[in-house]
Amino acid sequence: MLARERQCRILRQFNTDAAAVLPICADHTLLTILIRNLPDNAILYSPEYSIINLTLDTNSISITNPCNDIASENLKCMSETFSGRQGKKAEAVVCGCLLLMV
């Protein structure tokens, strides 16, 4: 497991019953991939020995992690939908997800 490799800990906080968290209507496969990838990315892009927080609330699911300093040129693109660098090793600037409920 990636968390064990990087010696990270995942702290789970459930502020509500799991059944009460956001009724989510989405493509099952894509949602499964999303929920699996977000914690993996949090672990991958955190310094070793980090603590990753996973919080379930009635109106939100939150995954937070520490990160190294963000270069000022990368701060500018934090509000953009996607920012990537082709041909370079992956470097996380921001990892986020917004699910719109319609």
Secondary structure as the mmCIF struct_conf table of DSSP 4:
data_model
#
loop_
_struct_conf.conf_type_id
_struct_conf.id
_struct_conf.beg_label_comp_id
_struct_conf.beg_label_asym_id
_struct_conf.beg_label_seq_id
_struct_conf.end_label_comp_id
_struct_conf.end_label_asym_id
_struct_conf.end_label_seq_id
HELX_RH_AL_P HELX_RH_AL_P1 LEU A 2 GLU A 5
TURN_TY1_P TURN_TY1_P1 ARG A 6 GLN A 7
STRN STRN1 ARG A 9 PHE A 14
BEND BEND1 ASN A 15 THR A 16
HELX_RH_3T_P HELX_RH_3T_P1 ALA A 18 ALA A 20
BEND BEND2 VAL A 21 VAL A 21
BEND BEND3 ALA A 26 ALA A 26
HELX_RH_AL_P HELX_RH_AL_P2 HIS A 28 LEU A 44
TURN_TY1_P TURN_TY1_P2 TYR A 45 TYR A 45
BEND BEND4 SER A 46 SER A 46
HELX_LH_PP_P HELX_LH_PP_P1 PRO A 47 PRO A 47
TURN_TY1_P TURN_TY1_P3 GLU A 48 TYR A 49
STRN STRN2 ILE A 51 ASP A 57
TURN_TY1_P TURN_TY1_P4 THR A 58 ASN A 59
STRN STRN3 SER A 60 THR A 64
HELX_LH_PP_P HELX_LH_PP_P2 ASN A 68 ALA A 71
HELX_RH_AL_P HELX_RH_AL_P3 SER A 72 LEU A 75
TURN_TY1_P TURN_TY1_P5 LYS A 76 SER A 79
BEND BEND5 GLU A 80 THR A 81
TURN_TY1_P TURN_TY1_P6 GLN A 86 GLY A 87
BEND BEND6 LYS A 88 LYS A 88
BEND BEND7 VAL A 93 VAL A 93
HELX_LH_PP_P HELX_LH_PP_P3 LEU A 99 MET A 101
#
